[in-house]
Amino acid sequence: MSAEIYLCFPTPPELQPLLDGPGIVHCGNGLPEGLDAATRERVRIVVTNGIRGASAALMDCFPQLQLIASLGIGVDSIDLPAAKARGIAVTNTPGVIADDVADLAIAQLITLRRRSAEGESYLRSGQWPQGPFPLAHSATGIALGIVGLGAIGKAIAERATACRMVVRWHGPRPKPDAPWPYEADLHELARQSTALVVACSGGAATQHLISQSVLHALGPAGVLINIARGSVVDTQALVHALQSGGIAGAALDVYEQQPQVPAELLSLPNVRLTPHLGTATRETRGTMAQMVMQSVAAYQAGQPLLNRVV
């Protein structure tokens, strides 16, 4: 008999085949409060995503848990030390999200610089006959700073280079094979940049990395794009910078307390907000779901796990 599965976030369409398969899948939204002890004892697999993650408390709900399969590349929301201590394998879905996330980052940057969303509102509200929309700013050739040069950061840099942007980047250490200049000082990168794109991992090491002082260095002509994790940006510092003219604008796809978005951000006209759309394409999510189901099938068959993190 197949090991029972607990799916700990609302079932997306791309994971429907998991529910339609031969195994027993219990669906929830967080901790399994509705499952009795006997059922939790039979669960061997937890399927989660990069936002929901898996806490030690969740792991403790399933005494026989052996696999956490995450629909996402980020594992900062999974308690990896707890999983390792309990002998629980963890898999994720790397190598498939970079292009979609990079596309969104560049699209948001161009939207901010060209004020295209505001232009559409101007047209729809009937103001165009009264006069032309104010001039915006070019995106071509600007100085672009990228925080984090992993797969997503590289994909952003490649697209920016095609737009003739001058790319520099910051991370924990240089990468000799990277063709773009490395800046060891994040504040200096911000000072040099017209736009700063956050593309690093989340977690304790990058908590509020984009601080008040970094935003001050970015300056009143600069814009911030965050397609990484909400925790990387100090939200209150960002709100203050936007309200005071400390920076020109921001585009955010992730938030510290998502899906809750601060009212101050919702009210600001110089902010573009999207509901975590970075990987939200049928193509990418379908591939990610296939990778999760492959991890589950490999475990069920006693085969080696691909994309194993722990």
N, C-alpha and C positions, 0 to 999 in steps of 0.2 A: 504494500500500500504506500502511495506517495505521502511524503511528509506534508503536514498541514501548513498553510501560509497565513500570515497576518499582513494585510495591506493597510498601512497606517496613515493613509491620506486619501481624500476622495478620488475614486477611480477615474482616471482620464480615459478617453476613448481608445487611445493606442494600447492600453493595457487590458482591454476587454478580452482578448484571447486568453489571458491568464485566468480570468474568471470562467471562461468557457471550456477550459481544459479539464483533464480528468481529476485533478487534485481538488482538495477542499480549501477554499480561500475565505477567510474571515475579513470583512471590510470594517474599518473604523476610521477615526480621525483623531489621532493622538494615542494616548494610553488606552489599552483594551478594557475599559471599564465594564463593558457589557458581556465579557467572556468569563465563564466560570473557571474554576481552578483546573478541572479535568480537561477542558478544551485547551487552556493555555499550556498545559503539560504536553499536549500533542503537537503544538506548533514548533517547527524546526527552522522556519524561514520567515524573516520579516522583509517586506518590500517597502522602501521609503523613497524620499526624494531629497534633493540637496537643501531644501528649505526646512522641511519637517525634521529631517535627520533622525537620530536615534540616541536617546540619552541612556545613561546607566539605569535609570528608573524603568525605562521601557524594556531594556534587556532583562532586568530582574523579574519582569512579569512572565517571562517564558523560560522556565528552568532548563529546558532541553534545546534552547536556541543554538543553532550552529552556523547560520548564514544571515547576513544583512546585505541585501542587494539594493543599491541606491540608483534611482533614475536621475542621474546628474553627475557632473564631474567633481563639484566641490564636496569635500567631506568634513568641512569645519564644523558642521552641525551634528556630526556623529562622534560620540565619545570613543575615539580610537583606543586610548589606553584601557578603558573599561572593556572594550571588545577583546583586545589582546589578552587581558588578564583572565577573561572567561573562556578563551579559546574559540571565539566566534570569528569566522571569516567575514571580511567586508569587501564588496566589489562595487565599482562605479562604472560610469559610461564615458570614458575619455576619448578624445580624438575625433569627435563628431560635431562639436558645438561652435568651434572657433569662427567659422565663416558667418554663420547667422548672427552671432553676437557682435562681430566686427562690423557687419553690414549695418546693424542698428546703431552702433556707436557713431559711425561716419554719417549716417542719415540724420541722427539727432544733431550732430555738430553742424552740418550744412543747414538744417532747419533753423538752428539758433542764429547762425551767422547771416543767413539770407532772410530771416523773419518770415518764412513761407507760411507757417501756420497762422501768424497774425495777419498776413496778407490775405489769406483765404477768408478769415473772419471779417476783414475789411470789405471784401467783395460781397460776401453773403449778407452783410448788414446793410447793403445798399449805399455805402459811402463813396464808392469809386466815381460815380458821376459828379460828385462834389470836388474831386481833385485826386491826383495820383497818390499812391501810397508812398510814405517816406522812404528814402534810400536806406538800404541795409549795408552789410559788409561782405566782402568776398571771403570765400573759404580757401580758394586757391593760393598756395604759396605761404600760408601762415606758419608760425612756429607751433608745432604740436609736441607736447610732452606726454609720454605714456608711462604710467606707474604700473610696472609689472610687465615683463616681456616673456610670458609663457606663450602657449599656442594662440590665445586670444590676442594678447598684446602684439605678437608678430603679425597676425592677420590684419590688425588695425594699422600697424606700421606700413604694411605692403599697400593697403588701400590709400593711406595718406600720401605715400610716396607717389602713387599714380596721380594724385591731385596736386603734385608738386609742393606738398607741404614739407617743411624742414623738421625732421623728426629727431628727437632726443628721448632718452628713456632713463628711468630710475628703477632700481631693484636692490635686493640684498647684496648682490655681487655682480661684477662685470661678466659678460659672456663673450669670449674672444671671437666666436664665430658670427656674432651679430653685426650686420653692416651699418647699424645706426649708432651714433655716439652715445656713450654711457655717461650719466651724470650721477655721481655718488651722493650729492647733497640734494635732497628733495626740494628744499626751499629754493635753491639755486635753479633747479629745473622749472619750478613754478614761476620764478622771476623771468626766465627766458621765454616762457610760453604764452602764446595767445590763447591756446586751449589746452586744458589738462584733462586727460582721459584716465580714469581709474580702471585698471584691468588686472589687479592683483588678487590673490586669494584672501578669503576672510579669515576670521579666527583671532585669537588673543594677540598674536604678533602684529596684526595690522589694525587693531581696534583704534578708531579715530585717528588713523594715520594722516588723513586730510583734516588738519586742525585749523584753528583760527589763524595761527601764524602762517601756515601754508597758503590759506586763502588770501591773507594779506599780501603775501609775496606774489600771488597770481595777479592781483591788482584790478583796478576798476575797468580795464578794457578786456579782462580775461573771462573765459567761460569754463565751467567744470562739467564733465560728462562722467556719470557713474553707471557702468554696466556690470560691476563686479559684485560686491555685497554692500548692503546698507550700512553695516557696522564699520566700514572703512572710513566713512565720512562722519564727522561730528555735525549732526543735524542742526543743533542750535547755533553753532558757529556759522554754518552755511546760511541759515535763515537770516541771521544778523548781517552777514556779508551781502546778501541779496537785497535786503530791505534798506541798507545804508548806502548802497552803491559801491560797496567794497569790491564786488566783482560784477561783471555785466550781465551774467545769466548762468543758468544751469539746465542740464537735461538729466533726469534721473529715471532709471528703470528698476531700481531696488531701493529699499527703505529699511530703517533700523527695526521698525515694529510692523513690517508688512503682514497682512494687507492694510493695516492702518497707516494712513498718510497724514502728517501734521496739517492742521487747518491753515497754518501760516504759509505752507508751500502751495496749498490749493488756491490761495488768494493772490499769489504773486503773478504778475503778467510776464515776467522775464524768466519763467521756468517752464520747461516742457516735461510732462509727467506721463509715463507709460507703466502699465501694470505687469512688470516683470515679463517682458516679451522677448528677451534675449534669445532663448532657444525655441520660442513658440511658433515653429513652422511645422506643418504636417510631415515634411521630409525628415527633419532632424529629430523631432519627437518620436516618429515612427522607428527610426534607427536606434534611438536610445532605448525604446521599449523592447525592441528585438534583443538588445544586449542584456537587458535585465532578465528577459525570459530565457536567454541562453545560459545565464548564470544559474537560474533556478533549475533548468533542465540538466545542466552539468552536475549540480549537487545531487539531484534525484538519481542520476545515473552513476554516481560515484566517480565522476571524471574530474580532472584538474579544472580549477576555476580560472577563467580568463579575467583580466583586469582586476586582479586581486590587490587590494590596498593593505589589508592585514591578513 
